[in-house]
Amino acid sequence: MIPVPGFEGRRVAVFGLGRSGITAARALQAGGALPILWDDGVSGRMQAEAEGFTVEDLTTADWSGFAALVLSPGAPLTHPRPHWTVDKARAAGVEVIGDIELFARAISALPEDERPKVVAITGTNGKSTTTALIGWVLKQAGLTVHVGGNIGIGVLALPKPTPDAAYVIEVSSYQLDLTTSFAPDVAILTNISPDHLDRHGGMEGYVAAKRRLFQSQPVGSLALVGVDEGWGEAIARDLATFQKRDVTAVSTRDHGPPVMEDAKSVLWTHDRTLFEVAKSMRLETWPSEDCPLVDLTPARSLPGRHNAQNAAFAYAAARALGVGYEQAAAGLMSFPGLAHRMETVGHIGPVRFVNDSKATNADAARQALTSYPSVFWIAGGVPKAGGIDDLADLFPRVARAYLIGQAAEAFGATLGKTPHEIVGTIEAAVAAAARDAAAAGGDQVVLLSPACASFDQYPDFEARGEAFRAAVMALGAEGGAA
């Protein structure tokens, strides 16, 4: 646990007693604060009482006595309307913060020579893979590494800071909305596409939340920004041109990266290779002794161009923390991958079954579909705005689609003449896709990449992915990659 100083002897309201909330309460208490906890659910309050915390109804509390409100990222800060605790806090002049901000204050309270390094990752897609990949590469290089945040362990539940440690933190837009002084040594924005617009009041608010990752970075820190879409490119240009920040642009464009005049360097991913290019270098010199090349072909857990981009972020972050070129490249090659993200869960003869349940929107599904020339595609669930309309250019890659959940009929209409059938459940989809893939002969891929949330049939994407895995195993598949 990371004790949070700065609130010694003062009452701090904590609302929302899920993973981040209860961990924040423990960290505040360890730092000398008097956390006052509340949750709309009885079970959360019971857990807090069982741990000996003070549980007080915040609807009737005296808010003038609170030093801060630590808000769960699941509770809305601004949209569709502020949570009632936010209204009460603002009326009383109480600051509203989250667990990432508490982490930031705990780190900044340390003497400068005792502070660990912090790498923070956000983005619409790819942030979990990038976070895990960076953690893996740093660990393989012998560093003391703690990985958490929006992935795995809550950030304040990670081990206490030591000067030799590196924290690799995944940060969501909800968490960033609740930060004011978070200052990572390396800040990474993988990409931006429309998502969570109801919580941010539209695209402008969502982009602004992502951009907050860079707002407090100190001089000498590094900003790594994906620039393959307009929102990311605009952020990179603003940071480099107007704020004179050290920015490394990351691109997968075939024609090479946009060489931003004030960018420190560019990482270009193309044809499964990485190029690191200094600001002054001309494109015609690639590759050369001065811009190392990493061939990702042997990296079986990083298929597709989107994973090449993830690898570029990991490579650059590792190099920034002092990892040598050869160690960084070796770490990329040995990465085992993450569950539910382009994960090969089994094969039946030449038919491979790929679990990409984490693809909860069309942009994420695009990354998977572009990774294979032909797929038997399982899609559906609770659709996001726009459905799969933006994937029409990839429909020629779909040998046949198997549609599940609430989106089935709408997706079928969008697919039009692309072969498809409405099957309803993952179990039925796996059985039908396996049959058709085997009949097609040769190497085939059955891909679960739903382009939808899971909540109509499953509590989360993990449960959906496990259902896919179980259905594949029930057919007698052998586990792992072929």
N, C-alpha and C positions, 0 to 999 in steps of 0.2 A: 504494500500500500504506500501511496505517496501522501504524507501529511501536508495539509494546506494551511500555511500561516496567514496572518493578516486579519484574522477575525477573533483573536483571543478574547475570551470572556464575553463575546457579543452573540446575540441571537441571530441565526440565519435561517430563513424559511426555505424548506426543501419540498417542492411539489413534484409528485410522480415518483413512485417507489419501485420502478423496474430496475434493471441492471445499473444504469447510470445514476439514478437517484439514490439508491441505498448505498452505493459505493461512494458517492459524493458526501453523504452524511457521515460515513465512517472516516473519510479523509479529513473532513472539517473537524470532526470531534478529535481526531488524532493531532490536529494542529492547534487545539485549544478553544475552538468555537463551541457554541451551544446550539446545535442544529435542532430545529423544530419541524417535524415531519407531518406531511398529510398526503393522502391519496384518495381519489374518489372511490376506489375499490377497497372492500373490507379486507381482502387477503393481504394487500400491501401494508395496510395499517397494522394488521396482526403480526406480520413478520417484523416490522419496525419495533413494536412493543416487546416482542420476544427477545430482541437484541438489546433491549433496555433504553431505546431512544424515547425522547419526549414526543408524543403524538398529540397534536393540537389542531382543532378544527380551524383552518385558516379562513373560513368564511366569516367567522366571528372574532378573529384575533385582532389585537391592536398592532397594526402594521407600522406605526411610528417607532416601534421598538426593534424593528428588524434592520440589520446592516445590509442585507442583500436577499434577493430571491433567487435560488438555484432552481431553474425550471427544467423539467424533462424535455428533451428534444421532441418528444411525441406530442407535446402540448403546443398549440399555435401561438406564436409571438405576435403576428400581425394579421394574418389571413387564415380562413375566411373572415374571422374577427379575433381580436386578442382573447386569450384565455382569461377567465375571471380573476385569476391570481395576478396576471399582468396588469389588469385595470387597477386592482387594489394597490399593487406595488408602485405604479406610476403616480397614483393619487397621493401616496405618502412620500414620494421622492426617493423610493428605494430602487437601487439598481437591479436589473434583471440579467443574470448571467447563466452559463451552463458549465458542464464538467470540463470541457476543453479550456475554458477561461480559468477555471480553478487550477488546472494543470499548468497553464502558462504562468500564473502568479507564483505557484510553488517553485517553478524553475527559476524565474527571474529574482526570487528572494535569495537565491544562493549566491555566494561570492562568485565572481566571473570565472575564476580558475577552477571552480568546483562544478560548473554546469556541464551537463551532458550535451551531446549533439541531438538535434531534433529534426527528423524528416517527416513532413506532413503531406498527405496525398488527398486530393479531392477530384471530382469529375462526375459526369453523368454515368459513364460506363468505364470499366477497366480499373477502377480505383482499388478494389479488393485484390485483384490479381497483382497489380503493381505493388501494393503494400506488402503482400506476402512474398513477392519476388525480391523486393529490396531487402526485406528481413533475411531471406535465405542467402542472398549473395553476400551480405555483410557478415552473417554467421559463418559462412564457408571461408571467409577471409580472416576469421579469428577474432572478430570484434564481439564485445558484449552487447547483445541486442535484445530489446524489448519491443514486441509488436502488439498493438491493440488499438483501442478507440472504437470506431464504428465497426470494426471487425474483431471478432473473438472477445478478448478481455477488455472491460471498460478501462479507460486510460488511467484513472486514479487507482485502479487495483493492480497496476503494474509495480514492479519492485522499486524501492527507493532510488533516487538518482545517485549515481557515482560519476566522477569525472571521465572515466573511460567508457561510459555507456553511450549507446545510440538508441533513441526512441524512434520507432517507425510507426506513425499514427495515421490511420484512415479517418477522415473527417467528412461528415455529411453537410449538406447545405443547411439543415436544421441546426446543427451544432455551430456552424460558422455564424449564423444569425445571432448567436448568444455569446460571441467573443468580442473583446475590445482590445486586448493586448497580446494575443497569440503571435509569437515571433519565431517561427521555425527557421533553422539554419538553411534547410532546403525545402522549398515549397513547390508542389507539383500539381498542375491542373491537367488532367488527362485529355478531356474533351468536354464539350457542352452540347446537349440537345434538349429539346423541350421535355420537362419532367417536373413533377411536384408543383405545377403551376398554381393549383388551388391554394397551396400553403405560402406562396410568395407573391400572390396577386398578379401573376403573369410572368412573361419571359424576362422583362427588365428586372424584376425583383429577384428572380432565380439567378440570373447572371451576376447581379450585385452581391448576392450571398456567396457565390463561388469566389468572386474577386476579393472578398474579405480575407482570404487566406494570405494575401500578399501585403495587406495594409500596414502591418506593424513590423515587417521584417527589418532587421538591422543592416547597417552598412556592412558589406562583405558577405552577405548571405546570397543565396542563389535561387532564382525563380526559373522553373522549368515549365514551359507552356506548350500544349498541343495546339497547333495552328492550322489544322486541316479543315476547320469551319470558321465562319466569320466572327463568332463571339470570342473564341479563343484567340484568334489573330488580333482582334481589336484590343483585348486585354494585354497581349504581349507587346503590341506597338505602344500602348499607353505607358506601360511600365518602363520600356526601354527608351522611348523618345522623350516623354514628358517628365518622367520621374527619375530618369538616368539610372535605372536599376540594371544590375547584371542579369540578363535574360538569356536563357538558352531556348531557342525555338526547336520544336520537335515536329517533323513532318513525314508523311508517307506518300506524298505526291510523286507521281512518276517523273515529272519534269524537274524535280529537285525542290528544295525548300524556298520559301520567300526569304531572300537574304535581306534581313532588316538592317538598315544602316547602323543602328546603335545596338544591335544585338551582340552579346559577348561571343556566342558561338551558335552553331546549328548542329543538331543531330538529325540525320536523314535516314529513314528506313525504306529500303527498296529491294525487292527480290530476295527477302530474308537476310539482308545484310545491314549492318549499322556503320555509318560513317560519322566520325566526329570531325567537324570542320571549324577551323579558326575563322574569326571575323574577316581577316584580310585575305583569306584564300580564294582563289578563283575556282569556279566549278570544274573547269577543265582539268584541274590537277588531281581530282579524286580518282582512285585512292592514291595515297603517297605515304612515304615514311612518316609524315607529320600528321596524317589523319588515319588512325588505325581502323582496320576493317574487322568486323566480327561476323562470321558466317553462322547464322542461326539454324541452318539445315539440320544439324544433329539434335537440336533442342526439341525433343518429341512432345514435351508438355507445353510448347508455345506455338501452336499452329496458327496460321493466318497472319495477315498484315497487321491486324489490331494488336496481336500479341507481340509482333515485332516492335510496335510503338511502345507497348508496356515494357519490353526489354530495353528500349532506348532510354526510357525514364530511369529504370533500375541501374543501367550502366552509368548514366551521368551522375546519379545520386551517389553511387558507390565511389566513383572517381573523385567526387567532391569531398567525400569523407576520407580520402587518402588511400583507397584501395587501388592496387596496381592494375594495369590493363589486363594482364594474363589472369590474375585472380578474379577480376570482374567477369571476364569472358567465360572462365571455367564455371563460375557460379550460375551463369545463365544456362549453360549446357546441362547442369545437373538438377535444375529445378523440378520437383516432382509434380507441380501443378496443384490447383485447388478443386475441391469437389464442386460439382454443379456448374462449372465454367469450362466448357469445351472439354469435358472429361470423358475419355473413353472408358465405359463401364464394363464392356465385354464384347465378344465377337462370336458369331456362329459361322464357321468356315470363313469365307472372305467378306462376310457382312459385319460391319463395325457399328456399334451402338454408342452414340455420343450424347452425353447429358449436359445440356446447356440451359438448365432450368433457371439460372440466374438472369437469363435474357427476358426481362420483364417489360421491355418496350421494343418498338420496331427497330430503333437504331442499334440496340444490342443484338437483335436477331440478324440484322444486316451483317454484322461482323462474322457471325457463324456461317451464314449462307454464302458469303464470298470466300470462305475458306475451302470449299469443296466444289468441284465442277458439277456434281449432281447429287441430290439428296432425296430421301424419302422423309418428308418433313412433318413433324408433329407440332401443331400450333394451336393456341387458343387459351381461354381463361377469361379473366376480366380485362377487357381491352382498354388501352390508353387512348387519348384523343388522337384521331386520325387513323386508328387501327393499323392495318398493314398497307395502306395506300402507297406509302413512300417506298415500298419494297417491290413494286411492279416490275422494275427493270431486272429483278433477280428471279422472277417467276420462271423464266426458261431453264433455270437450274433445278427446278422442282420436278422430279420425276412423278411424284404424287404427294398430295398433302392429306393429312389425317387430322381432322378438326375436332377439338374438345371444348367443353365448357360453354360459358355464356356467349363467347364471341363466334361460335361455330358457324351460325347461319350468316352473319355479317361478313366473316372472312371468306366463306364460300362464295358470296356474291362478288367480293372483290377479286377473288382468284379467277372468276369467270370460266374461261375455257381451259385453264390450267387443271390437269387431272386432280380431283380431290373427292373426299367423301367425309360426311359427318359421322363420327364414331362415338362421340360423347365422352369416353373415359380414356385415360392413359393406357389401361390394361388392354382395351380393345384396339387402341391405336398401335401399340407395340406389336400385338399379334398380327394385325393386318399389314403393317409396314414390313415386318420380318418376312412374312409370306411373299409379298410382292418383290422385296429386295432379293430374296433367294431366287425367285423365278426370273429376275432380270439377268442373273448370272454375273460372274466376275466380282471385282471389288466394288462394294456398295456401302453407303453410309445411311443409317437411320438416325435422324437428328431430332432430338427434343430441343427446340428453341422457341418457346411459346409466344414471344412478343406480347405477353400479357402478364398481369398480376395473377396470383394463384388463389385469391381468397374465395372464389366461388366453390372450389373443391378441396382446397388444402389451406392450412393455417399460414404457410409461408413457402417460399421457393425451395427451401431445403426439403420439406416434406414431399413436395411435388417431385423433386429430383430423386428422392429415395423410393418413391412409388415407381418411377421409371426404372430405376436400377432393379427393384424387386421383380417387376414384370419381365425384364430382360433375362434375369437369372432363372425365372420360372420356366422360360422356354429352353433352358439347358445351355445357356451361353457360358463360355469360359470367361473368367474375369480378366480385366486389364486390356492393354493394347495388344493387337495382333502382331 
